């Protein structure tokens, strides 16, 4: 999924996670020996170019060396090779697997539509993803259904308000959106996927997220390409996995012995899941689209004014009393209004996703030879498609593709509908984003509280208007962190 949400399955208590850590000298010797073995083995294999009849350009080279930038700088790796080869498709090796990078209209259509391209195997084998994505998506749907979202709207807005009150005290100040706003996303996500005992306790939220963050950082190129090598990152990941399991087990068992509620743990317990399966349903939302949209709105006052007017109109219709705190008034607005009464903000969200999308989708061909753009993707091969396509291809679809222009999706233009899957910020075809409903609501709530409660502007570290906007780091596949000079939001409180 994309745009705005990341899914993570936990590896439950691997056997070596319970071993004591070896001393640093042993780690160094083991790592050095392992790297020597890898180097010698790849030297013996030499250049492993496949001579097949697929017609797809082959990068060749030693598979571990060729694949390294695929894991470390994926965007640069894919785009540079599309540019060098001049091809819409090219293939390379990741260990014993063949991966085909796909771009262009024909490739996009096959990638998203063909029923024999397996979503789960694509992530499981190449990236160590969930073993059963269908099972996982089913339980995501349970946690993010309309009834549960409606029930939790007041609590989510209370979370946002409490967090903003802590990080933005007083009547004015400056914040780093990629720290403060990201923390809001963490808080809201943990509320949706755990229980109140955790989400109401800032210390527990911080502890839980520390474990998730360590696990995420353990997915280094070295860990994926040489999984048997005991690097510090893999050791830390194993320790964090065990600690997270123990941390969550305590709360799950407490919920088993309590009156049922609408908490996520209770919903999953009611489905008959045991503790291990419930921990396996953990979801991390590493999207920072809420940060980016606030920056784009600050840089484009006409769209900021449109979104603000929509939010004020929605408040007038559903919560006209101005005596109650703003977050309580917003909390009284029904889910349907959030989903249907903010069309300009909806366009801004879509454009933000288009500009900041950094994720790559993976599939595996599980059937037979698959024709793609006049070439053949063989059975068992993998395919990768990155959401942010080469600029030369985008220019045929979007007017000024690097500009923030939400109006490009409006009736009469609808540039995203010129060709199939021109916009895949929320996934597409057979695999739409299962968390899209919650992700959109989450972004709208944060933006609504900012626009209705504060006046703000974009500034640099000196407090002056920035010379240029930051741009997303396309190689940061999880967080789309900014590149360029740091920027901040200088704010002034309007209402309580």
Protein Blocks (a to p, Z undefined) as FASTA:
>chain_A
ZZlpccddddehifklmpccddfklmmmmmmmmmmmmmmmmmmnmpaddcdfkopacebj
jfklmmmmmmmmmmlmmmmmmmmnopabdcddehjbccdddedjklmmmmmmmmklcfkl
mmmmmnopafblmlmmmmmmmmmgmklmmmmmmmmmmmmmmmmmmmmgcjbdcddfklmm
mmmmmmmmmmmmmcfklmmmmklmmmmmmmmmmmmmmmcfklmmmmmbccfklmmmmmmm
mmmmmmmmmmmmmmmmpccdfbfklmmmmnopafklmmmmpccdfbfklmmmmmmmmmmm
mlmmmmmmmmmmmmmmmmmbfkbcfklmmmmpcfklmmmmmmmlmmmmmmmmmmmocbdc
ddddfbbcddeehiacdehiacdddfbdcfklmmmmpgcklbccfklmgghjlmmlmpgh
kbcknoghjlccfklmmmmmmmmmmmmmmmmmpccddddfkopacfbdcdddfklmknop
aedjddddddddfbZZ
